[in-house]
Amino acid sequence: MCGICGELRLDGAAVDLAHIVRMLPALERRGPDDEGTWVGDRVGFGHRRLSVIDLTARSHQPMLDAELALVFNGAIYNYRELRDQLRARGHEFVSGGDTEVILKAYREWGTNCPAHLHGMFAFALWDSARQQLFCARDRFGIKPFYYAPDTRWFRFASNPQALLAGGGIDPTIDPVGLHFQYMLHAVIPAPTTILRAVRKLEPAHSLTIAADGSQTLQRYWSLDATRPAVPRSEQEWVEMTHEALLAAVRKRNDVADVPVGVLLSGGLDSSLLVALLAEIGVGKLHTFSVGFEDQPEERGNEFEFSDQVVERYQPIHHKFLVPNAQVLERLSQAIDAMAEPMFGQDAIAFYLLSEQVAREIKVVQSGQGADEVFGGYFWYQRMLADRNGSRLERFRRYYFDRDHDEFLTMVGERYRGDDHTGRFVERHLDDALSSEFLDAVLKLDVTTLIVDDPVKRVDNMTMAWGLEARVPFLDHQLVEVAARCPPALKLQSYGKHLLKRIARGIVPDTVIDRPKGYFPMPALKFVRGDFLDFMRAILDSRACRERGLFERRYVERLLSEPEMHHTRIMGSKLWHLALLELWLQRHVDCAEGGAIA
């Protein structure tokens, strides 16, 4: 797990190593163990390493192999099998890690090599013989890949902050990205970002940039949600899911040269991971839980449930309770760790938890993705029950944070425009490979929305402390099994029926049968006291007023009734405004060449 960056010159000029060096500090926390740079004839790479697989210098990056050079971030879970396969085809290896496997896979299969990789990855590979830069991102975008195209160069990095640090990037806000930001609770689907000059590679895609600057975007994997020709029984679906999930958990535990722990929230998903790791015989497992202060409306921790899992399996457990004063004190630091602005209150929770976890361990498994893959959210039930209107209308009523008309009253005049989000969602819900409406909803969530919501939050907040998070519920083979299962079966038992069947008898019943919980941080949902003062100061600041991003009348209404304005899935609209403004101040206004946009 690492941070990568680089630049390809398209104007014939030599790469300036200083540009690469300027980008690396923004990636340091992603890879605290090692640093490397390399400059070729018209391309330069930079790398920060977190040593997890093959801890020796033989896996140092950038990695060179004759005319090929590579920088890679991620983990390839089938790298041992691929190495054996490639050796049988005549390829020789000098390292024991997964990085070199990508180089040899490219030699063997060319630009089709990503389809052979099982794992999470983002990489860039320079082929000097063909004079082309080949870039790829994993099927669910677990690992980030941002880039800034220009007539003079093509620059890429693991976060936009590194791109901005390289200089020459226009920090203007993208109105389309802004619309996504406020309709889909900070989900901005690739290739768009909040900044007009910064793009991101779509999941399950590769991008080839030729010497003349021409680009070829290629999809190498699609999720097929069509039903099997022969219907399967419920028990068959349970057994298939159990087998695929057990294999996913095993791979993410075994493919590491350091111990692997679990982030234990107290919910079904992470509790099931602990149970399955026990099933495959993992001992001395480290587990980690975090909680926060209660508010009158909501509990701030789920210890009563995680404690039951700990009592049953007796892992080496670490439990942390964070007071509100510390949350407020650390908010700005957590926002500094955000590659893009993230509204989810659990981003702060993951940041504070990851700090503690990284003191004990380098790799953890986490339960992100289970709700999207197996139908765990309450809005799926509501969408399924609502038969009125188009697919878009049924989705919008239960998922969009606000209507387009409200967005037009919220933002300044120059940011108003069409219903970009509605058109995007409508296009994706009209999916020929999805048998039913809810199939299309779950496919949109799994392949697109999840990338820029829980998955991005976990990657950013764990990597901020040099901690690698692995998400077995997003194993593509497991997701393929789940996608073909009828949604009515997945949504039984108030959602995640298949997982509850698997968990019964190995996870405490009280954990299985409890109402769906979320990583709670009540102070960012029910805003009052010091948290209200904090957000008021941000939104009343000179930078915010001069930016003109928000209409003052809308801001004042939210500030006057901070606890009264929530989205359809119970996010604080006031926090949404304050978070984006503070992110812009700390990442864009302060960047080299940055200006109020």
Secondary structure by P-SEA (a helix, b strand, c coil): ccccccccccccccccaaaaaaacccccccccccccccccccbbbbbccccccccccccccccccccccccccccccaaaaaaaaaaaaccccccccaaaaaaaaaaaccccccccccccccbbbbcccccbbbbbbcccccbbbbbbbccccccccccaaaaaaaccccccccaaaaaaaaaacccccccccccccbbbbcccbbbbbccccbbbbbbcbbbbcccccccccaaaaaaaaaaaaaaaaaaaaacccbbbbbbccccaaaaaaaaaaaaacccbbbbbbbbbbbcccccccaaaaaaaaaaacccbbbbbbbcaaaaaaaaaaaaaaccccccccaaaaaaaaaaaaaacccbbbbcccccccccccaaaaaaaacccccaaaaaaaccccccaaaaaacccccccccaaaaaaaaaaacccccccaaaaaaaaaaaccccccaaaaaaaaaaaacbbbbbcccaaaaaaaaaacccccccccccaaaaaaaacccccccccccccccccccccccccaaaaaaaaaaaacaaaaaaccccaaaaaaaaaccccccccccccaaaaaaaaaaaaaaccccccccccc
